[in-house]
């Protein structure tokens, strides 16, 4: 079966737990991710390594890029130091620490992130189209003349809009905007809902009803959610 997993933000223990739960029920799953694999949590490198490992084992594990991957890419490509980026206030230090426990933060980002990881992140698509779903980080701007070329909206938008014709009757699965856990299942109670948010704020463990990592089984529309295993408050 196919599973789409919400914003992980470097929470490797949480990701390992939810994947283990899925494997206990399904011996041949496919994994899709809505981006924001990195930042804020303690294990960004380890999250990326886990995706590498799944693919090496022949298990499909595909991700779109999120705004946090985009911030890393722009910092890397522009030869910036952490202090000179908008990324610095959005979890950059935690990501750098996952690669080097004693980093020299005066160095430019492209000296702190190994090329292999940059290359992987730079190749992440803005969206994935399946037979009955689009997977995207933030959303799709269906008001644009060509919605699937508005890449900035795909990683940054907070506005959820839908056009049944342009979307070819497919549902949109996204993350980016944390949704309270107790609101999660309401989305699939209504079969006419065309936009499904699976970001349950994994890193925000200090806020009631957030602090969960969620996966959606796209074949039976059931959610699997676990409490964060990486960050304690």
C-alpha positions as CSV (number, residue, x, y, z in Angstrom):
1,X,0.0,0.0,0.0
2,X,1.0,3.7,-0.4
3,X,1.7,5.9,2.6
4,X,2.2,9.6,2.7
5,X,4.1,10.9,5.7
6,X,3.8,14.5,7.1
7,X,6.5,17.0,8.0
8,X,9.3,15.2,9.9
9,X,11.6,18.1,10.7
10,X,14.6,15.9,11.7
11,X,12.7,13.7,14.1
12,X,14.4,10.5,13.3
13,X,13.1,8.4,16.2
14,X,9.5,9.4,15.4
15,X,10.0,8.5,11.7
16,X,11.6,5.1,12.6
17,X,8.6,4.4,14.9
18,X,5.9,5.2,12.3
19,X,7.8,3.2,9.6
20,X,8.1,0.2,11.9
21,X,4.4,0.3,12.6
22,X,3.7,0.4,8.9
23,X,6.0,-2.6,8.2
24,X,4.2,-4.6,10.9
25,X,1.0,-4.3,8.9
26,X,2.4,-4.2,5.4
27,X,5.4,-6.1,4.0
28,X,5.7,-4.1,0.8
29,X,4.8,-0.4,1.4
30,X,5.6,2.6,-0.7
31,X,6.5,5.8,1.1
32,X,5.9,9.4,0.0
33,X,6.8,12.5,2.0
34,X,5.4,16.0,1.9
35,X,8.8,17.6,2.5
36,X,10.3,19.5,5.5
37,X,12.4,16.4,6.2
38,X,15.0,18.6,7.9
39,X,15.4,21.4,10.5
40,X,14.3,21.9,14.1
41,X,14.6,18.3,15.3
42,X,17.9,16.6,16.2
43,X,18.3,14.1,13.3
44,X,18.0,15.8,9.9
45,X,21.0,13.9,8.5
46,X,19.7,10.6,9.9
47,X,16.3,11.2,8.3
48,X,17.9,11.7,4.9
49,X,20.0,8.6,5.5
50,X,16.9,6.6,6.3
51,X,15.3,7.6,3.0
52,X,18.6,6.6,1.2
53,X,18.6,3.3,2.9
54,X,15.0,2.5,2.0
55,X,15.6,3.2,-1.6
56,X,18.8,1.2,-1.6
57,X,16.8,-1.8,-0.3
58,X,14.4,-1.4,-3.2
59,X,11.6,0.2,-1.1
60,X,10.1,3.2,-2.8
61,X,10.6,6.3,-0.7
62,X,10.0,9.6,-2.6
63,X,9.7,13.1,-1.2
64,X,8.8,16.5,-2.6
65,X,10.7,19.5,-1.4
66,X,9.4,21.7,1.4
67,X,10.2,25.3,2.3
68,X,12.9,24.1,4.7
69,X,14.7,22.2,1.9
70,X,14.3,25.3,-0.2
71,X,16.0,27.5,2.4
72,X,18.9,25.1,2.6
73,X,19.3,25.1,-1.2
74,X,19.2,28.8,-1.5
75,X,21.8,29.2,1.3
76,X,24.0,26.6,-0.4
77,X,23.7,27.9,-3.9
78,X,24.3,31.5,-2.9
79,X,27.5,30.6,-0.9
80,X,26.0,32.2,2.3
81,X,27.0,31.8,5.9
82,X,24.3,30.6,8.3
83,X,24.1,34.1,9.9
84,X,23.3,35.7,6.6
85,X,20.3,33.5,5.7
86,X,16.6,33.4,6.6
87,X,17.3,29.8,7.2
88,X,19.2,30.6,10.5
89,X,16.0,31.3,12.4
90,X,14.2,28.2,11.1
91,X,16.2,25.2,12.3
92,X,19.4,25.6,10.3
93,X,21.7,25.1,13.3
94,X,20.0,21.8,14.3
95,X,20.5,20.5,10.7
96,X,24.2,21.5,10.7
97,X,24.7,19.9,14.1
98,X,23.3,16.6,12.7
99,X,26.2,16.6,10.2
100,X,28.9,17.9,12.6
101,X,28.7,18.0,16.3
102,X,31.2,20.9,16.5
103,X,30.6,22.9,13.3
104,X,32.4,26.1,12.5
105,X,29.3,28.3,11.8
106,X,31.5,30.9,10.2
107,X,31.9,28.6,7.2
108,X,29.6,28.9,4.3
109,X,26.7,26.4,4.1
110,X,28.2,24.6,1.1
111,X,31.2,23.7,3.4
112,X,28.9,22.4,6.1
113,X,26.5,20.2,4.1
114,X,28.1,17.3,2.2
115,X,27.6,17.3,-1.6
116,X,25.7,14.0,-1.6
117,X,22.9,15.5,0.6
118,X,22.8,18.8,-1.4
119,X,22.5,16.8,-4.6
120,X,19.6,14.7,-3.3
121,X,17.7,17.7,-1.9
122,X,18.3,19.7,-5.1
123,X,16.7,16.9,-7.1
124,X,13.5,16.8,-5.0
125,X,10.5,17.6,-7.2
126,X,8.0,20.3,-6.2
127,X,5.1,17.9,-6.5
128,X,4.4,14.2,-7.2
129,X,1.4,13.2,-9.3
130,X,-0.2,9.8,-8.7
131,X,-3.3,8.2,-10.3
132,X,-5.6,9.8,-7.7
133,X,-3.5,12.3,-5.7
134,X,-1.1,15.2,-6.0
135,X,1.5,15.3,-3.2
136,X,2.9,18.7,-2.5
137,X,4.4,20.5,0.5
138,X,2.3,23.6,0.9
139,X,-0.4,23.7,-1.8
140,X,-1.1,24.3,-5.5
141,X,-2.2,27.7,-6.8
142,X,-5.1,26.8,-9.0
143,X,-5.7,30.5,-9.8
144,X,-2.4,30.7,-11.7
145,X,-2.6,30.2,-15.5
146,X,-0.3,27.1,-15.1
147,X,-0.8,25.9,-11.5
148,X,2.0,23.3,-11.8
149,X,4.6,25.9,-12.6
150,X,4.0,28.1,-9.6
151,X,6.8,26.5,-7.6
152,X,7.0,29.3,-4.9
153,X,3.3,28.6,-4.0
154,X,4.1,24.9,-3.7
155,X,6.6,25.4,-0.9
156,X,5.2,28.5,0.8
157,X,1.5,29.0,0.4
158,X,-0.9,28.9,3.4
159,X,-4.0,29.3,1.3
160,X,-5.8,26.1,0.2
161,X,-7.7,26.5,-3.0
162,X,-8.9,23.8,-5.4
163,X,-10.1,23.6,-9.0
164,X,-11.6,20.3,-9.8
165,X,-11.0,20.6,-13.6
166,X,-7.3,21.7,-13.3
167,X,-6.7,19.1,-10.6
168,X,-8.3,16.4,-12.8
169,X,-10.5,15.3,-9.9
170,X,-7.4,14.3,-7.9
171,X,-7.1,15.0,-4.2
172,X,-4.2,17.2,-2.8
173,X,-2.2,15.9,0.1
174,X,0.1,18.5,1.8
175,X,1.8,19.5,5.0
176,X,3.4,22.9,5.9
177,X,0.6,24.3,8.1
178,X,0.3,22.4,11.4
179,X,-3.1,20.9,12.0
180,X,-4.4,19.9,15.4
181,X,-4.4,16.2,15.9
182,X,-8.0,16.2,17.1
183,X,-9.0,17.8,13.7
184,X,-7.1,15.3,11.6
185,X,-9.7,12.6,11.1
186,X,-12.4,15.1,10.3
187,X,-10.8,15.5,6.9
188,X,-11.6,12.0,5.7
189,X,-15.1,11.8,7.2
190,X,-16.2,14.0,4.4
191,X,-15.6,12.1,1.1
192,X,-16.0,15.4,-0.8
193,X,-13.0,17.0,0.8
194,X,-10.3,17.4,-1.9
195,X,-7.4,18.9,0.2
196,X,-5.9,16.8,3.0
197,X,-3.4,18.2,5.5
198,X,-1.2,15.6,7.2
199,X,1.1,18.0,9.1
200,X,0.3,17.4,12.8
201,X,3.2,19.6,14.1
202,X,5.6,16.9,14.9
203,X,8.2,19.3,16.5
204,X,5.7,21.4,18.4
205,X,5.4,19.1,21.4
206,X,4.9,22.1,23.7
207,X,1.5,22.9,22.1
208,X,-1.6,20.9,23.1
209,X,-2.9,18.7,20.2
210,X,0.3,19.1,18.2
211,X,3.5,17.1,18.5
212,X,2.5,14.1,16.4
213,X,3.9,12.6,13.2
214,X,1.2,11.4,10.9
215,X,1.0,9.0,7.9
216,X,-2.0,8.6,5.6
217,X,-2.6,5.3,4.0
218,X,-3.7,6.5,0.6
219,X,-5.3,3.3,-0.4
220,X,-7.8,3.0,2.5
221,X,-7.6,6.6,3.7
222,X,-6.7,5.7,7.3
223,X,-4.3,7.7,9.4
224,X,-1.5,6.4,11.5
225,X,-0.2,9.0,14.1
226,X,2.4,8.7,16.9
227,X,3.5,11.2,19.5
228,X,6.9,12.7,19.0
229,X,9.8,10.4,20.2
230,X,12.6,13.0,19.8
231,X,11.6,16.2,21.6
232,X,10.4,16.3,25.2
233,X,8.9,19.2,27.0
